[in-house]
Amino acid sequence: MTEKVTIIGSGPAGWTAAIYTARAELNPIVYEGAFTEENRQKGTLPLGQLSLTTEVENFPGFPFGDMTGYLDSSIAKDKRQYMAPHGKHGVSGPELMELMRQQATNFGTRIVTDDIVSVDLSQRPFKLKTLSGEEFTSHAIIIATGARANYLGLPSEDAFKNRGVSACAVCDGALPRFRNKPVVVVGGGDSAMEEANFLTKFASVVYIIHRRDSFRASRIMAERALNNHKIQVKWNSTIDEVLGDDKNGVTGVRIRSTVDASKTETLEATGYFAAIGHTPNTDFLNGQVQTNEKGYIVWPTAHRTYTSVEGVFAAGDVADDYFRQAITAAGSGCMAALDAERWLSAQGIE
């Protein structure tokens, strides 16, 4: 059997695409990813990056308040029983992802907990292969595999993720644990400058930790950070360890000089923000779809989710190296679904 549309990925873009294609009676199938140690290490487990986030305060429709009753009635019991008790925030990342997943399921989406490890886009219908060895074909593909944040690889980073360690200031910076407290940003590019400047709205002081004696960021972005009185730069320094405990999460960092390795300094901080880039999850495509210099999938046609291969569409962070927000990913998932539906109809596949 050849699928009409296969959706690869299970973040906001993937589930939104599933909801729309399912409502269009395209009988979509979603490959949400596999529960493997490799995926855990890379941050690519099912439900995407948002499932690694705690409070989500900026997704429309989920204001501050206790949603316990709604969650109990909306999410399947076998999923709900493993979720932490709901607080008074709007919604958590895992809750939002489970709600999206359940909504897609309610409309008839079929879900496979497996990875797509290779695709052959040289002919239609396209050929796909899973980690478990299954091979099948599909008339259309929506790629919604996202992008994973880059970290330094310290065990202490991993230990305190979602407890002060983050890779998205816009997502997490306004949380109570960071307000009027010192935080750390690691990096020296434009992203690090943007993150640091944004965090000054909430933090008492923002330390930028950079391994060199000058930023690689654009001049205007660097000057903006250097002229901000709430930003302090620790030049020629690297993170030696993220400090913290089980009760409080991140409490500080120990930095080490890149000029004199014997010199260390401990900084008090409640937050650690990695701003050293993201890596789009496109390895399985093996270069068959056009990407930009950063590896993100290119949309050759403005305002459309078409890729360089007809019948293949891309949505979410895998094609977005600028906004990288849950709401923009969901919006592009809707666009990809509509683009795929109209393309299939034009091919006489309904």
MARFIBA-198971 format. One record per residue (C-alpha): residue in three letters; z, x, y. Coordinates in steps of 0.001 Angstrom, whole numbers, padded with zeros to 6 digits, always signed. Each point is the difference from the previous one (the first is absolute). Layout:
N
alaZXY...
***
This chain:
350
met+000000+000000+000000thr-000870+001213+003464glu+002549-000754+002707lys-001181-001589+003240val+002393+002029+002130thr+002508+002691-000913ile+002735+000945+002457ile+001506+003452-000367gly+003408+000362+001649ser+003064-002138+000547gly+001161+000409+003571pro-000442-002534+002830ala-003786+000506+000022gly-000383-000476-003745trp+002141-003131-000243thr-001604-001601+003048ala-003440+000671-001462ala+001195-001546-003263ile+001305-003121+001727tyr-003274-000583+001837thr-002315+000751-002904ala+002103-002140-002324arg-000112-002934+002414ala-003783+000485+000108glu+000037-000454-003801leu-001324+003481-000687asn+002618+000503-002737pro+001040+003463+001271ile+001742+002596-002093val+002425+002448+001619tyr+000800+003406-001453glu+003377+000556+001624gly+000650+003492-001342ala+002040+001388-002859phe+003695+000849-000246thr-000418+003711-000653glu+002010+003022+001092glu-003063+001385+001761asn-000302-003176+002065arg+003700+000094+000806gln-000260+003570+001213lys-003023-000839+002148gly+001437-003269+001306thr-002820-002043-001543leu+001913-002357-002283pro-000947-003707-000073leu+000613-001951+003232gly-000989+002918+002201gln+001773+001962+002722leu+001643-003076+001455ser+002063-000416-003146leu+001645+003314+000919thr+001135-001402+003352thr+003243-001843+000598glu+000038-002340+003010val-003346-001255+001320glu+000613-001437+003459asn-003550-000051+001360phe-001918-002140-002506pro-000705-003392+001657gly+001683-002993-001583phe+003179+001732-001163pro+002514-000104+002872phe+003627+001044-000181gly+001909-002295-002348asp+001215-000578-003526met-002923-000893-002284thr+001946+000030-003260gly-000803-003595-000913tyr-003670+000396+000825leu-000275+003187-002037asp+001759-001612-002959ser-002475-002873+000015ser-003140+002051+000684ile+000185+003098-002164ala-000159-000207-003779lys+003439+000290-001572asp-000961+003007-002124lys-000805+001872+003226arg+002756-001411+002183gln+002821+001040-002307tyr-000703+003673+000632met-000036-000278+003797ala+002992+000958+002133pro+001940-002812+001720his-001737-001060+003192gly+001607+000928+003306lys-000479-001544+003424his-003126+001942+000890gly-003435-001579-000006val-001315+001187-003349ser+000107+003223-002002gly-003073+001885-001150pro+000481-000848-003696glu+000644-003647+000846leu-003144-000276+002115met-002117+001622-002685glu+001398-002235-002732leu-000659-003061+002163met-003614+001084+000511arg-000390+000731-003699gln+001448-003388-000932gln-002276-001774+002478ala-003036+001697-001522thr+001227-000961-003470asn+000487-003608+001075phe-003691-000216+000856gly-001030+001339-003394thr-000384+003722+000593arg+000105+002017-003219ile+002106+003146+000248val-000193+003112-002166thr+002702+002654+000273asp-002288+002958-000494asp-001842+002629+002040ile-003731+000200+000528val-000674+003666-000669ser-003776+000124+000417val-002922-002090+001199asp-003768+000293-000339leu-001628-001371+003135ser-003498+001240-000800gln-001111-003362-001370arg+000991-003653+000118pro+002023-001518-001414phe+002383+002867+000598lys+001821+001663-002876leu+003758+000568+000133lys+002424+001762-002301thr+003787-000390-000159leu+002774+002454-000798ser+000570-001810-003309gly-003647+000541-000964glu-001430-003456+000674glu-003551-000105+001335phe-001597-002973+001733thr-002531-000947+002668ser+000239-001833+003295his-002547-001395+002453ala+002166+000822+003048ile+002952+002292+000642ile+002606-000101+002751ile+001765+003343+000404ala+003502-000460+001397thr+001772+003056-001382gly+001645+001024+003271ala+001100+003439+001145arg+003122+001866-000990ala+002174+001802+002528asn+000207+003754-000265tyr+003453+001513-000373leu+001210+003573-000266gly+000951-000514-003634leu+003732+000663+000320pro+002213-001703-002603ser+002301-001079+002847glu-002918-001786+001699asp-000571-002060-003103ala+003719-000651-000442phe+000342-001641+003424lys-003271-001906+000306asn+000723-003418+001546arg+003482+001231+000851gly-001001+001900+003114val-003126+001770-001256ser-003193-001694+001169ala-003633+000771+000735cys-000567-002814+002492ala+001860-000145+003304val-001787-003190+001060cys+001115-001669-003238asp+003608+001177-000038gly+000926+001511+003366ala+001648-003120+001418leu+002401-000408-002920pro+003713+000025+000887arg+000717+003276-001799phe-002222+001876+002483arg+001069-001689+003248asn+001827+002312+002398lys+000204+002649-002710pro-001750+003371-000354val-003080+000129-002223val-002395+002694-001206val-003809+000034-000056val-001805+002600-002115gly-003489+001035+001062gly-002064+001427+002834gly-003112-002148+000236asp-000864-003094+002002ser+001718-002240-002549ala+003263+001898+000416met-000239-000265+003795glu-000661-003736-000223glu+002876-000517-002423ala+002405+002023+002135asn-000898-001766+003238phe+000291-003390-001666leu+003408+000826-001441thr+001401+000876+003434lys+000055-003736+000692phe+002828-000313-002519ala+001541+003371-000859ser+002451+001941+002148val-001940+003211-000576val-003094+000876-002028tyr-000288+003469-001501ile-003521+001172-000821ile+000049+002633-002721his-003118+002181+000054arg-000694+003114-002002arg-001984+001746+002763asp+000583+000846+003664ser-002583-002462+001296phe-001235-003456-000987arg-003379-000616-001560ala-000029-003416+001687ser-002425-000766+002781arg+001126+001353+003375ile+000726-003385+001532met+002074-001142-002977ala+001930+003267-000112glu+000760-000129+003731arg+001165-003582-000290ala+002530+001016-002648leu+001102+003161+001778asn+000576-001908+003243asn+002124-002669-001684his+003643+000752+000806lys+001191-001578-003263ile-002089+002365-002150gln+001219+003440-001034val-002323+002357-001874lys+001228+002406-002642trp-002780+002580-000042asn-000723+002350-002910ser+002113-002102-002320thr-000364-001768-003320ile+002124-002554-001785asp+002202+001729-002537glu+001734-003149-001214val+000604-003618+000965leu+003748-000607+000099gly+001812-003225-000786asp+002124-001966-002418asp-000125-003181-002058lys+001994-002010+002524asn-001779+000915+003234gly-003411+001199-001106val-001411+002725+002233thr+002629+001716+002150gly-001935+003079+001111val-002361+002811-000895arg+000297+003720-000512ile-002858+001944+001537arg-001001+003602-000635ser-001781+002388+002314thr-003528+001038-000946val+000516+003222+001968asp+003353+001014-001495ala+000648-001707-003351ser+003687+000883+000186lys+000491-002296+002993thr+000790-003655-000662glu+001233-002849+002152thr+001413-003411-000865leu-000994-002986+002119glu+001785-003322-000090ala-002468-002854-000504thr-000126-003454-001557gly-003756+000067-000452tyr-002649+002360-001333phe-003623-000905+000748ala-002783+001894-001775ala-003085+000130+002221ile-002184+002404-001907gly-002791-002408-000813his-001100-002399-002720thr-002306+000373-002985pro-002285-002954-000811asn+000005-000973-003664thr-003682+000505-000742asp-000025+002641-002750phe-001245-002480-002601leu-003166-000602+002040asn-001142+003581-000597gly-001884+000177+003298gln-002262-002976-000669val+000977-001794+003234gln-000396+001479+003466thr+003241+001238+001554asn+000885+001633+003306glu+001291+003529+000488lys+003528-001137-000920gly-001138-001638-003227tyr+000284-003611+001145ile-002731-002440-001041val-002501-000676+002764trp-001154-003481+001068pro-003627+000710+001013thr-000417-003463+001532ala+002250-000898+002907his+002450-002842-000627arg-000948-000169-003678thr+001784+001419-003022tyr-003230+001169-001632thr+000011+003531-001359ser-002994+002292-000469val-000555-001628-003429glu-001284-003566+000050gly+002409-002309-001786val+003007+002261+000546phe+002449-000916+002748ala+003070+001794+001343ala+003147-001417+001565gly+003332+001238+001279asp+001225+003533+000536val-002595+001544-002299ala-002477-000691+002825asp+002406+000229+002947asp+001269+003329+001295tyr+001115-001437+003333phe+002081-003205-000169arg+001475+000148-003528gln+002067-003173+000370ala+000709-002734-002545ile-001456-002705+002230thr-003251+001881+000659ala-000330+000750-003717ala+000459-003686-000821gly-002575-000953+002624ser-002599+002366-001410gly+000779-001321-003485cys-001015-003444+001227met-003164+001474+001524ala-000902+001790-003231ala+000454-003194-002001leu-002276-001949+002323asp-002551+002821+000056ala+000021+000155-003805glu-000276-003773-000367arg-003023-000169+002318trp-001634+003010-001626leu+000429-001479-003493ser-001430-003296+001197ala-003035+001804+001409gln-000476+001613-003404gly+000110-003414-001660ile+003367+000743-001632glu+002443-002862+000525
***
